[in-house]
Amino acid sequence: MRRARNGGPGRARRGEAATCKMAAEGDEPLKRWLVPFLLPEECYDQFFLNWDLLHVPCLKILLSKGLGLGIVAGSLLVKLPQVFKILGAKSAEGLSFKSMFLELVALTGTMAYSIIHGFPFSAWGEALFLMVQTVLICFLILHYRRQSLRGTIFLITYALAVTLLLSPVTPPAVITCLQACNMPTVVVGKLLQASTNYRNGHTGQLSAVTVFLLFGGSLARIFTSIQETSDPLMALTFVVSSLCNGLIAGQVLYYWKAGAPQKRKKKKKHQ
């Protein structure tokens, strides 16, 4: 009788342990997918073991990670409307090469700075994809200005510069200095494009879709950079970038009905 009494609770505990083990094994695939990408392990435990779904610090991390990965995924397509618009019109009228080049410098600095500081890919990954697309736009601008050879030399030179920048030869202080220069670089670059728009009285082949996506992405990056990197230099860079992208977005709205001269000529011919 004593054995029976003692065995009862023991069996219950063993049964509970077995149930917990089975539940843990069942959650293992979900945990493997979530923990490296969206949640730290302690937040996974808060949400799925303690069922504390309103844990504010973990909700901030989840929101930041989700936004970051969304921005990175969206960056694959952000500048493609601009590329297609240039190719479709066979013209880069209204686009400032200097502005695009300075934007490229800023993106390169952000990428290199994030890599050497070991920031998570979700905090800076869009810089890599935007960088590739911006290089292509720079080449197309030169190509449609009948400067294809100059464009090819530009591509080769830029590839060599990035390789050197990411190599151990470059001191980290140089990359930090490059990131610090991003703010004036972004401001000057966007002001050059704004000045071009103002002089032309239209935005030319500037893609509205690309402009508004860049504006929205830079706004979201303010939150994610504070949450994921805690780096004031990164956060301030995105604040400045948002203000400048907002200026260009405002011009796109202002000049919405003003077409490029080529379009206006075509309309007059049809009339």
VENTA-V106487 format. One line per field, one symbol per residue. phi: phi as a letter, one per 20 degrees, with the letter a starting at -180 (. if undefined). A space follows every 50 residues. Layout:
# VENTA-V106487
phi = ???
This chain:
# VENTA-V106487
phi = .ffffffgffffffffffffffffffegffffeeffddcfgffffffdde lefdfggffffffffffgffffffffdgefgfffffffelbdgneeffff ffffffffffffffffemffgfebgfgfffffffgffgffffffemcfff ffffffffffffgffeeffefgffffffffffffffffffffffffffff madlefefgffffffffffffgfffffedldfffffgfffffffffffff fgffegeeefgffffffffff
